[in-house]
């Protein structure tokens, strides 16, 4: 039995940073080369504020999940229920990324 392949893209930066765009571009490029692997974009830091403006978030490729850090949301006075549909949350990005890596995921900080 083959374990699922997961690519974890860690997106963190300033609110006005283009790091989220770079993360989504990386997901697109990866999915073009490997359509069977799962891609998880984990958003941490002030860049989570970009998620409140869905028009500024590039379209995600199929098989890609967007996950926001609840600690970062709280630090920016954002409630999880304020996020657009489809954006998942995790209590702590660091712990979530560690668990993914322990399970065999590839990790890339964007």
MDAnalysis code that builds the backbone (N, CA, C; Angstrom):
import MDAnalysis as mda
import numpy as np

u = mda.Universe.empty(330, n_residues=110, atom_resindex=np.repeat(np.arange(110), 3), trajectory=True)
u.add_TopologyAttr("name", ["N", "CA", "C"] * 110)
u.add_TopologyAttr("resid", np.arange(1, 111))
u.add_TopologyAttr("resname", ["UNK", "UNK", "UNK", "UNK", "UNK", "UNK", "UNK", "UNK", "UNK", "UNK", "UNK", "UNK", "UNK", "UNK", "UNK", "UNK", "UNK", "UNK", "UNK", "UNK", "UNK", "UNK", "UNK", "UNK", "UNK", "UNK", "UNK", "UNK", "UNK", "UNK", "UNK", "UNK", "UNK", "UNK", "UNK", "UNK", "UNK", "UNK", "UNK", "UNK", "UNK", "UNK", "UNK", "UNK", "UNK", "UNK", "UNK", "UNK", "UNK", "UNK", "UNK", "UNK", "UNK", "UNK", "UNK", "UNK", "UNK", "UNK", "UNK", "UNK", "UNK", "UNK", "UNK", "UNK", "UNK", "UNK", "UNK", "UNK", "UNK", "UNK", "UNK", "UNK", "UNK", "UNK", "UNK", "UNK", "UNK", "UNK", "UNK", "UNK", "UNK", "UNK", "UNK", "UNK", "UNK", "UNK", "UNK", "UNK", "UNK", "UNK", "UNK", "UNK", "UNK", "UNK", "UNK", "UNK", "UNK", "UNK", "UNK", "UNK", "UNK", "UNK", "UNK", "UNK", "UNK", "UNK", "UNK", "UNK", "UNK", "UNK"])
u.atoms.positions = np.array([
    [0.849, -1.178, 0.000],
    [0.000, 0.000, 0.000],
    [0.894, 1.240, 0.000],
    [0.580, 2.179, -0.864],
    [1.341, 3.430, -0.939],
    [0.697, 4.494, -0.060],
    [1.531, 5.167, 0.725],
    [1.034, 6.279, 1.542],
    [0.752, 7.467, 0.631],
    [-0.256, 8.273, 0.962],
    [-0.523, 9.453, 0.129],
    [0.654, 10.419, 0.181],
    [0.916, 11.035, -0.951],
    [1.974, 12.042, -1.022],
    [1.366, 13.399, -0.744],
    [1.983, 14.148, 0.161],
    [1.478, 15.466, 0.542],
    [2.618, 16.468, 0.451],
    [2.340, 17.606, -0.165],
    [3.257, 18.736, -0.184],
    [2.670, 19.819, 0.695],
    [3.395, 20.209, 1.740],
    [2.961, 21.269, 2.648],
    [3.723, 22.542, 2.308],
    [2.998, 23.555, 1.849],
    [3.585, 24.856, 1.538],
    [3.276, 25.801, 2.690],
    [4.317, 26.289, 3.349],
    [4.172, 27.171, 4.506],
    [4.290, 28.612, 4.019],
    [3.189, 29.338, 4.081],
    [3.120, 30.725, 3.619],
    [3.030, 31.623, 4.843],
    [4.035, 32.444, 5.046],
    [4.030, 33.363, 6.181],
    [4.689, 34.666, 5.765],
    [4.142, 35.773, 6.249],
    [4.717, 37.063, 5.889],
    [3.804, 38.213, 6.257],
    [4.195, 39.389, 5.805],
    [3.455, 40.615, 6.087],
    [2.134, 40.634, 5.315],
    [1.218, 41.444, 5.799],
    [-0.105, 41.533, 5.182],
    [-0.028, 41.973, 3.727],
    [0.917, 42.835, 3.399],
    [1.009, 43.341, 2.026],
    [1.991, 42.536, 1.172],
    [2.437, 41.421, 1.692],
    [3.398, 40.570, 0.996],
    [2.734, 39.823, -0.161],
    [3.546, 39.452, -1.151],
    [3.034, 38.650, -2.264],
    [3.248, 37.159, -2.006],
    [3.568, 36.789, -0.766],
    [3.896, 35.410, -0.443],
    [2.722, 34.464, -0.698],
    [1.496, 34.911, -0.487],
    [0.347, 34.049, -0.756],
    [0.261, 33.744, -2.254],
    [0.505, 34.759, -3.083],
    [0.505, 34.550, -4.528],
    [1.584, 33.542, -4.929],
    [2.764, 33.697, -4.335],
    [3.863, 32.772, -4.639],
    [3.528, 31.360, -4.188],
    [2.856, 31.239, -3.048],
    [2.451, 29.923, -2.567],
    [1.480, 29.243, -3.503],
    [0.489, 29.997, -3.988],
    [-0.487, 29.426, -4.918],
    [0.190, 29.081, -6.244],
    [1.094, 29.956, -6.729],
    [1.828, 29.635, -7.969],
    [2.643, 28.361, -7.800],
    [3.256, 28.199, -6.643],
    [4.018, 26.977, -6.377],
    [3.107, 25.755, -6.407],
    [1.919, 25.875, -5.834],
    [0.954, 24.772, -5.851],
    [0.547, 24.438, -7.284],
    [0.283, 25.467, -8.082],
    [-0.098, 25.254, -9.491],
    [1.020, 24.524, -10.225],
    [2.244, 25.017, -10.074],
    [3.382, 24.405, -10.763],
    [3.577, 22.958, -10.326],
    [3.459, 22.702, -9.032],
    [3.633, 21.343, -8.537],
    [2.544, 20.422, -9.067],
    [1.293, 20.880, -9.022],
    [0.166, 20.040, -9.476],
    [0.273, 19.718, -10.965],
    [0.887, 20.610, -11.750],
    [1.089, 20.297, -13.171],
    [2.036, 19.114, -13.344],
    [2.958, 18.938, -12.409],
    [3.929, 17.840, -12.489],
    [3.468, 16.587, -11.753],
    [2.607, 16.757, -10.765],
    [2.132, 15.623, -9.971],
    [0.674, 15.847, -9.595],
    [-0.209, 15.368, -10.442],
    [-1.644, 15.585, -10.237],
    [-2.223, 14.672, -9.158],
    [-1.441, 13.704, -8.691],
    [-1.970, 12.750, -7.708],
    [-1.641, 13.102, -6.266],
    [-0.718, 14.006, -6.058],
    [-0.346, 14.375, -4.697],
    [-1.291, 15.454, -4.165],
    [-1.456, 15.453, -2.861],
    [-2.251, 16.493, -2.203],
    [-1.337, 17.669, -1.891],
    [-1.858, 18.881, -2.053],
    [-1.108, 20.085, -1.708],
    [-1.879, 20.822, -0.616],
    [-1.163, 21.198, 0.440],
    [-1.747, 21.941, 1.549],
    [-0.977, 23.248, 1.676],
    [-1.683, 24.369, 1.567],
    [-1.071, 25.684, 1.777],
    [-1.482, 26.150, 3.167],
    [-0.488, 26.282, 4.049],
    [-0.747, 26.686, 5.432],
    [-0.337, 28.157, 5.574],
    [-1.307, 29.001, 5.911],
    [-1.100, 30.452, 5.966],
    [-0.942, 30.875, 7.422],
    [0.168, 31.573, 7.698],
    [0.492, 31.975, 9.062],
    [1.014, 33.408, 9.061],
    [0.755, 34.143, 10.125],
    [1.237, 35.515, 10.243],
    [0.228, 36.505, 9.692],
    [0.674, 37.744, 9.540],
    [-0.227, 38.823, 9.123],
    [-0.822, 38.613, 7.738],
    [-0.195, 37.784, 6.923],
    [-0.729, 37.537, 5.583],
    [-2.114, 36.880, 5.622],
    [-2.530, 36.361, 6.788],
    [-3.885, 35.800, 6.890],
    [-4.947, 36.854, 6.584],
    [-4.612, 38.124, 6.743],
    [-5.599, 39.179, 6.456],
    [-5.998, 39.182, 4.988],
    [-5.130, 38.711, 4.109],
    [-5.460, 38.622, 2.677],
    [-6.640, 37.688, 2.434],
    [-6.817, 36.723, 3.308],
    [-7.892, 35.752, 3.119],
    [-9.270, 36.396, 3.251],
    [-9.342, 37.563, 3.889],
    [-10.617, 38.274, 4.020],
    [-11.020, 38.975, 2.731],
    [-10.098, 39.046, 1.791],
    [-10.369, 39.672, 0.496],
    [-10.241, 38.606, -0.590],
    [-11.262, 37.762, -0.738],
    [-11.157, 36.630, -1.667],
    [-10.771, 37.031, -3.087],
    [-11.132, 38.234, -3.495],
    [-10.784, 38.673, -4.851],
    [-9.276, 38.798, -5.036],
    [-8.530, 38.908, -3.923],
    [-7.070, 39.047, -4.022],
    [-6.351, 37.712, -3.848],
    [-7.114, 36.637, -3.621],
    [-6.514, 35.312, -3.450],
    [-6.624, 34.566, -4.774],
    [-5.492, 34.176, -5.353],
    [-5.551, 33.452, -6.629],
    [-6.327, 32.141, -6.492],
    [-6.898, 31.695, -7.595],
    [-7.650, 30.437, -7.609],
    [-6.710, 29.270, -7.293],
    [-7.185, 28.382, -6.461],
    [-6.394, 27.215, -6.079],
    [-6.567, 26.101, -7.103],
    [-5.495, 25.386, -7.400],
    [-5.646, 24.239, -8.297],
    [-6.390, 23.108, -7.597],
    [-6.962, 22.233, -8.366],
    [-7.653, 21.070, -7.837],
    [-6.715, 20.290, -6.921],
    [-7.262, 19.748, -5.840],
    [-6.458, 18.955, -4.925],
    [-5.632, 19.775, -3.957],
    [-5.941, 21.062, -3.837],
    [-5.186, 21.952, -2.954],
    [-6.094, 22.461, -1.842],
    [-5.617, 22.388, -0.605],
    [-6.355, 22.891, 0.548],
    [-5.656, 24.131, 1.075],
    [-6.447, 25.105, 1.503],
    [-5.934, 26.352, 2.081],
    [-6.310, 26.363, 3.555],
    [-5.290, 26.419, 4.434],
    [-5.517, 26.303, 5.869],
    [-4.903, 27.504, 6.575],
    [-5.710, 28.210, 7.356],
    [-5.255, 29.394, 8.092],
    [-4.974, 29.036, 9.542],
    [-3.939, 29.635, 10.094],
    [-3.558, 29.451, 11.493],
    [-4.500, 30.270, 12.381],
    [-5.152, 29.610, 13.324],
    [-6.073, 30.309, 14.225],
    [-5.335, 31.273, 15.149],
    [-4.100, 30.961, 15.536],
    [-3.323, 31.904, 16.339],
    [-3.086, 33.195, 15.555],
    [-2.762, 33.068, 14.280],
    [-2.541, 34.252, 13.438],
    [-3.838, 35.007, 13.215],
    [-4.940, 34.274, 13.042],
    [-6.239, 34.938, 12.897],
    [-6.529, 35.766, 14.145],
    [-6.375, 35.159, 15.323],
    [-6.657, 35.864, 16.580],
    [-5.747, 37.077, 16.738],
    [-4.493, 36.946, 16.343],
    [-3.548, 38.051, 16.450],
    [-3.869, 39.213, 15.526],
    [-4.725, 38.946, 14.544],
    [-5.150, 39.984, 13.603],
    [-6.637, 40.294, 13.737],
    [-7.218, 39.913, 14.887],
    [-8.635, 40.167, 15.197],
    [-9.578, 39.631, 14.129],
    [-9.299, 38.426, 13.665],
    [-10.141, 37.765, 12.663],
    [-10.722, 36.506, 13.294],
    [-12.020, 36.352, 13.149],
    [-12.674, 35.135, 13.634],
    [-12.683, 34.108, 12.505],
    [-12.524, 32.834, 12.796],
    [-12.551, 31.814, 11.741],
    [-13.815, 31.875, 10.885],
    [-14.942, 32.212, 11.504],
    [-16.195, 32.277, 10.734],
    [-16.229, 33.454, 9.755],
    [-15.274, 34.388, 9.872],
    [-15.191, 35.506, 8.926],
    [-14.495, 35.123, 7.622],
    [-13.852, 33.962, 7.612],
    [-13.122, 33.539, 6.419],
    [-14.091, 33.090, 5.327],
    [-13.692, 33.226, 4.077],
    [-14.562, 32.775, 2.991],
    [-14.717, 31.254, 2.986],
    [-15.778, 30.770, 2.375],
    [-15.984, 29.320, 2.289],
    [-14.779, 28.644, 1.630],
    [-14.469, 27.463, 2.151],
    [-13.370, 26.696, 1.580],
    [-12.051, 26.863, 2.312],
    [-11.922, 27.936, 3.100],
    [-10.695, 28.125, 3.872],
    [-10.858, 27.375, 5.195],
    [-9.962, 26.433, 5.423],
    [-9.977, 25.656, 6.658],
    [-9.099, 26.352, 7.691],
    [-9.192, 25.909, 8.932],
    [-8.324, 26.467, 9.976],
    [-7.671, 25.342, 10.767],
    [-6.588, 25.703, 11.430],
    [-5.908, 24.817, 12.362],
    [-5.539, 25.660, 13.579],
    [-5.582, 25.102, 14.777],
    [-5.270, 25.901, 15.961],
    [-3.888, 26.559, 15.917],
    [-2.891, 25.820, 15.428],
    [-1.524, 26.344, 15.388],
    [-0.817, 25.817, 14.148],
    [-0.351, 26.717, 13.299],
    [0.308, 26.320, 12.052],
    [1.536, 25.460, 12.307],
    [2.338, 25.834, 13.279],
    [3.583, 25.108, 13.547],
    [3.289, 23.656, 13.927],
    [2.335, 23.447, 14.817],
    [1.986, 22.086, 15.223],
    [1.412, 21.296, 14.051],
    [0.572, 21.936, 13.257],
    [-0.025, 21.266, 12.100],
    [1.049, 20.848, 11.104],
    [1.980, 21.759, 10.822],
    [3.060, 21.450, 9.879],
    [3.963, 20.346, 10.426],
    [4.225, 20.365, 11.715],
    [5.046, 19.306, 12.320],
    [4.377, 17.950, 12.163],
    [3.069, 17.884, 12.437],
    [2.353, 16.609, 12.298],
    [2.376, 16.116, 10.855],
    [2.226, 17.032, 9.899],
    [2.303, 16.627, 8.496],
    [3.672, 16.048, 8.159],
    [4.721, 16.704, 8.639],
    [6.073, 16.218, 8.363],
    [6.327, 14.872, 9.034],
    [5.875, 14.699, 10.254],
    [6.046, 13.419, 10.937],
    [5.333, 12.297, 10.184],
    [4.256, 12.664, 9.467],
    [3.511, 11.673, 8.681],
    [4.112, 11.464, 7.292],
    [5.206, 12.177, 6.991],
    [5.894, 11.957, 5.719],
    [5.702, 13.032, 4.668],
    [5.026, 14.124, 4.985],
    [4.801, 15.174, 3.994],
    [6.110, 15.897, 3.686],
    [6.217, 16.381, 2.466],
    [7.317, 17.252, 2.081],
    [6.953, 18.664, 2.519],
    [7.936, 19.408, 3.058],
    [7.696, 20.746, 3.581],
    [8.521, 21.756, 2.795],
    [7.856, 22.837, 2.380],
    [8.554, 23.945, 1.715],
    [8.017, 25.236, 2.284],
    [8.935, 26.079, 2.759],
    [8.531, 27.420, 3.199],
    [8.636, 28.332, 1.993],
    [7.543, 29.016, 1.702],
    [7.495, 29.891, 0.531],
    [7.950, 31.278, 0.945],
])
